[in-house]
Amino acid sequence: MPSPMLHAAAGAAILALERRSWQERRWRLAALVLTAALLPDLDLLAGLLLRDPNRFHADFTHTLGFALLVAPVFGLAAGAKRLRAGILCFAASFAHNALDALTSDAREPLGVSLFWPVTDARVSLSVLPGVRHGFDGATVSEFFREVFSLANLRTLGIEFVIGVLLVAASWAIGAAWHRRRARGPARSKSTGGANEPGVAGARPE
């Protein structure tokens, strides 16, 4: 699994791509999207409370079904522009699960049921290095010993670079898209104005 840092970066990238959230300073929406990006790992907290950290990990909260539940709940919590908020929170939650499917996994069963309830098939692509967090049945002390191991420092460094590039690319794409949309109405307005009688540049009849 990736660390919370990369999951938060994915949430920030979604906000950067949408961009209006930053321009309008909608901090509640930003907080909800970032929370949705981290929420699937709530299953680790449930496991820690039962002294079996990995007991529930990569199960229901790492599915399409869970992301579809997150969308309306977080959309309602956003207050204004609920549909937009719900879509962004769905994207953030599902991006978390997609990142987990992309990382290497040494625990059986491998991967996550990314598209449940459509299919139970587990997806494990092992494209990115994953953060080690112990084996099934690991105690709390074994879990934290593995999480804070030196082996995970290299993974965190790679994730930092990926996160920065992801947010930067999303910001650039979002900026270009919104500039293009802003030019569209201005261009049509100037074109329409040239055809109005009495407007400078219009041909006399």
matplotlib code that plots the C-alpha trace (Angstrom):
import matplotlib.pyplot as plt

x = [0.0, 1.1, 1.7, -0.9, 1.5, 0.9, -2.9, -3.1, -1.1, -3.7, -6.5, -4.6, -4.1, -7.8, -8.4, -5.7, -7.2, -10.7, -9.0, -12.1, -11.9, -8.6, -9.8, -13.0, -11.2, -13.6, -11.7, -14.5, -14.5, -10.7, -10.9, -13.6, -11.7, -8.5, -10.4, -12.0, -8.5, -7.4, -10.6, -10.2, -7.3, -9.8, -9.8, -6.3, -7.6, -10.3, -7.7, -5.5, -8.4, -8.6, -4.9, -4.7, -3.8, -4.1, -7.2, -9.6, -7.1, -7.7, -11.2, -14.6, -13.2, -10.9, -13.7, -15.8, -18.8, -17.2, -16.3, -19.9, -21.1, -18.6, -19.8, -23.3, -22.4, -19.5, -21.5, -24.2, -21.5, -20.1, -23.2, -23.0, -22.5, -23.2, -23.0, -19.6, -18.4, -19.7, -18.0, -14.7, -14.9, -15.8, -12.7, -10.5, -11.7, -11.5, -8.0, -6.9, -8.0, -6.4, -3.1, -3.2, -3.8, -0.7, 1.6, 3.5, 1.8, 3.4, 0.3, -2.2, -4.7, -2.8, -4.3, -7.7, -11.2, -11.2, -14.4, -16.6, -19.6, -19.3, -16.7, -14.8, -11.6, -8.6, -6.3, -2.6, -0.3, 2.8, 3.9, 5.0, 6.8, 4.5, 4.9, 5.6, 3.1, 3.6, 1.9, -1.6, -1.8, 1.0, 0.8, 0.6, 4.3, 5.2, 3.0, 4.6, 8.1, 7.6, 5.9, 8.8, 11.5, 14.4, 13.1, 10.1, 12.3, 13.2, 9.6, 8.6, 11.3, 9.9, 6.3, 7.3, 8.7, 5.6, 3.3, 4.9, 4.9, 1.3, 0.1, 2.2, 0.8, -2.8, -2.4, -0.9, -3.7, -6.4, -5.0, -4.8, -8.4, -9.8, -7.9, -9.4, -12.9, -12.5, -11.4, -14.4, -17.1, -14.9, -14.3, -17.9, -18.9, -16.4, -17.5, -21.2, -20.5, -18.9, -22.1, -24.3, -25.3, -23.5, -20.5, -17.1, -15.8, -19.2, -19.9, -22.5, -25.6]
y = [0.0, 3.6, 5.9, 8.5, 11.1, 9.7, 9.3, 12.9, 14.0, 12.2, 14.1, 17.4, 16.6, 16.1, 19.5, 21.1, 19.6, 21.0, 24.3, 26.3, 25.0, 26.9, 30.1, 30.2, 29.3, 26.5, 25.1, 22.8, 21.1, 20.8, 19.1, 16.7, 15.7, 15.1, 13.1, 11.0, 10.3, 8.9, 7.3, 3.8, 3.2, 3.5, -0.3, -0.2, 1.8, -0.8, -3.5, -1.7, -1.4, -5.2, -5.6, -7.2, -4.2, -6.0, -7.9, -5.8, -4.0, -3.9, -5.2, -3.4, 0.1, -0.4, -1.0, 0.8, 0.2, 2.1, 5.0, 5.2, 5.4, 8.1, 10.4, 11.2, 11.4, 13.8, 15.7, 16.4, 17.5, 20.0, 22.2, 24.2, 22.6, 19.1, 17.3, 18.7, 17.9, 14.3, 13.7, 15.0, 12.9, 9.8, 10.4, 10.9, 7.7, 5.6, 7.0, 5.7, 2.2, 2.5, 3.5, 0.5, -1.7, -0.2, -0.9, -4.1, -6.3, -9.2, -10.2, -12.8, -12.3, -9.9, -6.6, -5.1, -5.9, -2.6, -3.0, -4.7, -5.2, -5.5, -8.2, -9.8, -10.1, -8.6, -6.2, -6.1, -4.5, -4.0, -0.9, 1.1, 0.1, -0.3, 0.6, -2.5, -2.9, -6.4, -9.7, -11.1, -11.7, -9.3, -7.8, -4.1, -3.8, -5.9, -3.6, -0.4, -1.9, -2.7, 0.7, 2.7, 0.5, 1.9, -0.1, 2.2, 5.4, 4.7, 4.2, 7.5, 9.3, 7.8, 8.7, 12.3, 12.8, 11.1, 13.2, 16.5, 15.6, 14.5, 17.7, 19.9, 18.1, 18.3, 22.0, 22.7, 20.7, 22.4, 25.9, 25.2, 23.9, 26.9, 29.3, 27.7, 27.8, 31.5, 32.4, 30.7, 33.1, 36.1, 35.0, 34.4, 37.7, 39.7, 37.8, 38.5, 42.2, 42.7, 41.8, 44.3, 47.5, 50.6, 48.6, 49.8, 47.6, 46.5, 46.9, 49.6, 48.4]
z = [0.0, -0.5, 2.5, 3.6, 1.9, -1.6, -0.9, 0.2, -2.9, -5.1, -3.3, -3.8, -7.5, -7.9, -6.3, -8.5, -11.6, -10.7, -9.6, -8.8, -5.2, -4.7, -6.5, -4.4, -1.2, -0.5, 2.5, 3.5, 0.1, 0.2, 3.6, 2.5, -0.6, 1.3, 3.9, 1.2, -0.2, 3.1, 4.3, 2.9, 5.3, 8.2, 8.1, 9.6, 12.6, 13.1, 13.1, 15.5, 18.0, 17.8, 18.1, 14.6, 12.4, 9.0, 9.8, 7.6, 5.4, 1.6, 2.0, 1.7, 2.1, -0.9, -3.4, -5.9, -3.7, -0.8, -3.0, -4.2, -0.6, 0.2, -2.7, -1.4, 2.3, 1.7, -1.0, 1.6, 4.1, 1.6, 1.9, -1.4, -4.8, -3.5, -6.8, -7.6, -4.1, -4.3, -7.6, -6.3, -3.2, -5.2, -7.4, -4.3, -2.6, -5.7, -6.5, -3.1, -4.1, -7.6, -6.0, -3.7, -6.8, -8.4, -5.5, -4.8, -2.2, -0.4, 1.6, 0.5, -1.1, -3.3, -4.4, -3.8, -5.1, -7.0, -8.9, -6.3, -6.3, -10.1, -9.7, -6.9, -8.9, -7.1, -8.9, -8.2, -10.8, -8.6, -10.6, -7.6, -4.4, -1.4, 2.2, 4.3, 7.1, 8.4, 7.6, 8.3, 12.1, 12.9, 16.4, 16.9, 17.8, 14.7, 12.6, 13.8, 13.6, 10.0, 9.2, 10.6, 9.2, 7.1, 4.2, 4.0, 3.9, 0.2, -0.6, 1.0, -1.1, -4.3, -3.2, -2.5, -6.0, -7.5, -5.4, -6.4, -10.1, -9.8, -8.2, -10.6, -13.7, -12.4, -11.7, -15.2, -16.9, -14.8, -15.5, -19.2, -19.3, -17.4, -19.6, -22.6, -21.1, -20.2, -23.8, -25.3, -24.0, -24.6, -28.2, -29.0, -27.4, -29.5, -32.7, -31.9, -31.2, -34.6, -36.3, -34.3, -36.1, -34.9, -33.5, -34.7, -37.4, -38.6, -42.3, -43.2, -45.1]

ax = plt.figure().add_subplot(projection="3d")
ax.plot(x, y, z, "-o")
ax.set_aspect("equal")
plt.show()
